[in-house]
Structure formats: C-alpha cells, structure tokens
Amino acid sequence: MNFTLRQLQYFSAVADQRNFGRAAQVCHVSQPALSVQIKALEETLGGPLFERQARDILLTPLGRDVLDYARQVLGAADRLDQFARDSSSGHRSLSIGIIPTIAPYLLSGVLAGLRTTDVSLRVQIREARTERLLTMLRAGEIDAGVMALPSGGNELFELPLFEDRFFLAGSAGRLQTVPTNPDALRPIDLQKAQLMLLDDGHCLTDQALEVCGQDRSSGLINMGASSLATLSRLVADGFGLTLMPELAARSETEAVPGLQLMRFGAPQPARTVGLVRRLSTGREDWFDSLAEVIRRVGEEIVTATRQ
C-alpha cells in the first residue's frame, strides 16, 4: 500500500470543504503540507482527484470513485482505534442481530438488562430479517442473533429461550365472523381469504402459513405489510385477520385502538424464540449472560399476556 491514512484524511477533508485552505484548517496542518500529500496520493492513484477551478474545487470521476473507498477505510480505521482504546480500558463490545418481529418489543428491556449486568459493555444492534442475520453471523459481522428457531444453519449453535404463542388478531367485527367455538379454534380453521400476513422474507409469515396449513401459492392470502405495526392497523380497520405473537400483543393493542385478540384452543400455536451463534465461537460467558437476560425479559412479556 503506497498511500497513507493521513493522505486519505486530507483528501476527504478537501472533498468536504471544497477548498484547500479550509481543509488544511480542519486538519490542523499548513496548506502547502496538505497539498503535497494530495499530490502524492494523486500520483499513487494514477490521476487527478480534483478539478481546481478559480473559486471552487470539484471531484474528478476518479475522485468520486476514490472518495467512497477512502471513507470506508477511514471509518474502519476509526472503529479499530475505538476498539483499541476500549480494550485497553477494560471495555468490551458485542454485536447482536435481531429480527424485526422481535426487536421493537424485546430490545428495550434487553438493553436495560445488559446495562445493569455490565456497565462497561458496548452493544451494537443490527435489525434485519432472518436470512440476512444468518449471512452476517456466518461472516462474523455479528456475534449472535435473536430469532425464531430453527434457523436452519448446520454450522450454528441454537439455544431456545422462551415460547411465544400466537393470538388471532383483528377487529371485533371480523373476530365475530370466525365460525367456531373460541375454545376449539384452530389456525387451520381460518379461511385463506381472511388472512393478512407480512410480506415475503419475514420468518413470521412462514410460521403463520405453516400453522394455518396454507402455502404461498394461494392468491387469496394478502402478504404485503412490511411490519407488525402496519399489519395491526390494517386488521384493526377490518381488512382481515392475522396471527399476533404474544411478544407484540400488549404493545400493539395499546397503540392501535380497535385491535382485538382471541386465543386459540389447546395446543396453542407458537414460535420458539432463541439465541444463535457460530459453533466456532464457543460457549463464552457473554453468550450465557446475554441468553439469560433475553430469556428473563421475554418470559416477563409473554407471561403478562397470559394473566
């Protein structure tokens, strides 16, 4: 590598300021020193990075391409520097992935619990659908993922944490049209035309289709909502029925006037919420501590809906 981080910093500053003098002030160097480093970077990269006009500085096509890479490199360098400072001072970091149908309802309590157990812990949260989380987990971009089990990854370790049962959710009028005794209600009793589910890619949609004995080939099932919050408002307005996890039930019914819930008969359909890590990671203390916090918070939420 024939260029330096300092050269990339100077280059980025000129691109931001569009003026060599102001960029030099931002970087706390003289303008000649900055210009020398920019010139050296241009020679290394094989062409001019800026169009030097009388009253402005513009990026050349090469400069636009290089700027994106430069900012990625500088961002990574900043994160590495922060990591080094944290490690030397005893701080630890943890990157956790969590699926969208769990994150809004579980995350606040989990973060509060982690803060209580280890105030020095720095937690980064990545919210994404299951397939994306598994990709990030395998690539080492996150340390663990909170998702519905099974995840389907043979090279991953899965730890079940708690059971999250499903309600039937909809408007009062819609629920009254369900032609069965609520104590004997089964998901398979629901008509295809009544179901509204999240759009493709959400594992909750796959779980709902499975417990209802349906598949994606039916054109009668509406799979278009992007979040449980949107879905809750649609079914509360009478546009259909859906399956609502206990984890989301209290939050959504409080937020959406008119949303009603009905229990299924035993055995009640449910999903298993768990924590997933790479097998190569090993069972370290942080994983057990994280699992215990998630289990406690999750069980508190779902237990409250069963009282």
C-alpha positions, 0 to 999 in steps of 0.5 A: 500500500503506497498511500497513507491514512493521513493522505486519505484524511486530507483528501476527504477533508478537501472533498468536504470543504471544497477548498484547500485552505479550509481543509488544511484548517480542519486538519490542523496542518499548513496548506502547502503540507496538505497539498503535497500529500494530495499530490502524492496520493494523486500520483499513487492513484494514477490521476487527478482527484480534483478539478481546481477551478478559480473559486471552487474545487470539484471531484474528478470521476476518479475522485468520486470513485476514490472518495467512497473507498477512502471513507470506508477505510477511514471509518474502519480505521476509526472503529479499530482505534475505538476498539483499541482504546476500549480494550485497553480500558477494560471495555468490551463490545458485542454485536447482536442481530435481531429480527424485526418481529422481535426487536421493537418489543424485546430490545428495550428491556434487553438493553436495560438488562445488559446495562445493569449486568455490565456497565462497561459493555458496548452493544451494537444492534443490527435489525434485519430479517432472518436470512440476512442475520444468518449471512452476517453471523456466518461472516462474523459481522455479528456475534449472535442473533435473536430469532425464531428457531430453527434457523436452519444453519448446520454450522450454528449453535441454537439455544431456545429461550422462551415460547411465544404463542400466537393470538388471532388478531383483528377487529371485533367485527371480523373476530365475530365472523370466525365460525367456531367455538373460541375454545376449539379454534384452530389456525387451520380453521381460518379461511385463506381469504381472511388472512393478512400476513407480512410480506415475503422474507419475514420468518413470521409469515412462514410460521403463520402459513405453516400453522394455518396449513396454507402455502404461498401459492394461494392468491387469496392470502394478502402478504404485503405489510412490511411490519407488525405495526402496519399489519395491526392497523390494517386488521384493526380497520377490518381488512382481515385477520392475522396471527399476533405473537404474544411478544407484540400483543400488549404493545400493539393493542395499546397503540392501535385502538380497535385491535382485538385478540382471541386465543386459540384452543389447546395446543396453542400455536407458537414460535420458539424464540432463541439465541444463535451463534457460530459453533466456532465461537464457543460457549463464552460467558457473554453468550450465557449472560446475554441468553439469560437476560433475553430469556428473563425479559421475554418470559416477563412479556409473554407471561403478562399476556397470559394473566 
